[in-house]
Amino acid sequence: MNATELANQAASTAQRALELAEQARRAAEAVAPVAPVAAAAEPFLYLLTIFLLACFVGYHVVWNVTPALHSPLMGVTNAISSVIVVGAALATGTADGWAARIFGLIGVTLAAVNIFGGFMVTRRMLAMFKKKGG
């Protein structure tokens, strides 16, 4: 087999590969004609799914805590909420869209309410003021 025959065989193989690629593209379009629309909505649905699952898990975790463990766990959740406040504030500050800023503000507000509510429930806020006052 000489170089000319190899070049011709390579050219015919390349042409056949292009034909197969075109057939695969047409088959993919026939199977999923709305793929570009689904791909555009994917990040929103992904983040919405994470948010809803976090709400569901958080609800069940909080409501299944026994009363004896409530006060020690409040201290831990206050620490977690303080990290959430920092993260939500950073996300809000670097957000490009108005919706992201609104959700960031809501996140900061709810985490702050959780922190101060936890202090009030465990009466640590009153203890802090009593120590300062004398």
N, C-alpha and C positions, 0 to 999 in steps of 0.2 A: 504494500500500500504506500503510495507516494504522498507528498505534501499536498498536492492539489486534491486528491481524493479525500484526504483527512479534512481539509478545509471545507469541501463541499458537504461532507457528512456532518461536520459541526454546524454549518449553516442550516442544513435541513433539520437537524435536531433543535437548534435554536428557534427556527420557525415553528416547529411542532410544539415547543414549550410555550411560545406566545399564543398559539391557538388554544392550547389547554388552559392557559391562564385566562383567556377571554371567556372560554366556556365556564370556568369556575366562577368568574365575576358575574356572568349572566345567571348562573344557578343560584348564587348567593342573593342577588337582587330579587329573584323569583321567590325565594324562601322568606326573605325578610325585607319587604319593600319599604318599611317605615324605620329601618335601622338608624338613619341619621337623627330622627326625632327622639327616639328612645335614648340614643347616646347623649343628646343634649340635656335630657332631663335626669340622667343618671346621677350626677353629683348631688343634686337637691334631694332626690329620693333616698340616696345613701345616707346623707346627713339627717334627714327626717326620720329614717328608720332607727338610726343610732339614738336620736333624741327620744323617740317614743319608747324604745327598749330601756333606756336609762330611767325614764319616768316610771315605767312598770316595775323594774327591779327595785328602784328606790322606794316606791310605795310599799312593796311587800317586805322589804328589809326593815323599814321604820315601823310598820304596824305589827310585825312579828317579834319585836323586842319585848322581853319581860320587864315589868316595872322595876325590878331590882337592878337591872343593868342600865336603866335609862340614864341616870345621872353620870356614871363614868363614860358612857358612850357619847353623851352630849359634849363632853370636852374634846373628844376625838373629832366629832362632826364639826365642832367650831373650828378646829385646826384645818380640817379639809375645806370648810367653807371659806376660810381666809385665803387658801390657795386658789379657790375658785374665783374669789373676788379679784385677785391679781391677774389670773388668766383672762377673765371676762373684761377687765379694764384694758389689758393689752390687746385683746381681740377687737374691742371697740375702738381703741385709738388707731389701729392699723387698718380698719375696715374701709373699703372703697364705697360700698353702697349704703343707702339709708336704712335698708332692712337689717343689714348686719349690725349697724350702730344701734338700732332700736332693740334688737335681740340681745346685744351686749349690755345695754343699759338695764334691760329686764333681768339679765343674769346677775349683774352687780347688785341690783336692788334686792332680788330674792336671796342671794347669798348673804348680804348684809343683814336682812331681816332674820335669817336663820342664825347668824352669829349672835346678834343682840337678843333674840328670843331665847336662845340656848343659855346665855348668861342670866337672863331673867328667870328662867325656869329653875336653874340650878342655884340661884341666889348668889352667884359669884359677883355679880355687879354690886350688890349691896355690901358684900364683904370687902370689895375693893374700896368702896367709898368710906366704910367704917375705918379701914386701916389708914386712909389718907387723913381723915378727920381727927384721928387721935385715938 
